[in-house]
Amino acid sequence: MQTKIMAHPGFRTITMGIVGAALVVSCFFAAGVPKAHAAQLTETQIQAILNLLLSFNVPQATVTNVSNILHNKK
């Protein structure tokens, strides 16, 4: 006695959708997603961000790191 396994009618459509989505995502990685860069902020804006971090008691090392990034220092 053999039992036939019947696939759901939409199985192929779902599978092709997943394969298509995976292909699109892999194309993004293959093409190289551009690295995010900080926008050109004014000094007043940078200071506001740093003061906000300090108001939440963020460690000074983190504040310094954020400051260096926003000032485009390595």
C-alpha positions in Angstrom: 0.0 0.0 0.0 1.5 3.3 -1.1 0.5 6.6 0.3 0.8 9.6 -2.0 1.9 12.8 -0.4 0.0 15.7 -1.7 1.7 19.1 -1.6 -0.4 22.1 -0.8 -1.4 23.9 -4.0 0.2 27.2 -2.9 3.4 25.5 -1.8 5.2 26.2 -5.1 4.2 29.8 -5.1 5.3 30.3 -1.5 8.6 28.5 -2.2 9.3 30.7 -5.3 8.5 33.8 -3.2 11.0 32.8 -0.5 13.7 32.0 -3.2 13.0 35.3 -4.9 13.3 37.3 -1.6 16.6 35.5 -0.8 17.9 36.3 -4.2 17.1 40.0 -3.8 18.7 40.1 -0.4 21.8 38.4 -1.6 22.1 40.9 -4.5 22.2 43.7 -2.0 25.1 42.0 -0.2 26.9 41.1 -3.4 26.6 44.7 -4.7 27.9 46.1 -1.4 25.5 48.1 0.7 27.0 51.6 1.1 28.3 52.4 4.5 26.3 54.9 6.5 27.9 58.3 7.1 27.0 60.9 9.6 25.2 63.9 8.1 26.9 67.3 8.2 25.8 68.5 11.6 26.4 71.9 13.0 28.5 72.2 16.2 25.3 73.2 18.1 23.6 70.0 16.9 26.6 67.9 17.9 26.7 69.5 21.3 23.0 68.9 21.8 23.5 65.2 21.0 26.4 65.0 23.4 24.5 66.8 26.2 21.6 64.4 25.7 23.9 61.4 26.2 25.4 63.0 29.3 21.9 63.6 30.7 21.3 59.9 30.6 24.5 59.2 32.4 26.2 57.6 29.4 29.8 56.7 30.2 32.3 59.4 29.2 34.2 57.0 26.9 31.0 56.5 24.9 30.3 60.2 24.7 33.9 60.8 23.6 33.5 58.1 20.9 30.3 59.6 19.7 31.9 63.0 19.6 34.8 61.7 17.5 32.4 60.1 15.1 30.3 63.2 14.7 33.4 65.3 14.2 34.7 62.8 11.6 37.7 62.0 13.7 39.2 58.5 13.5 
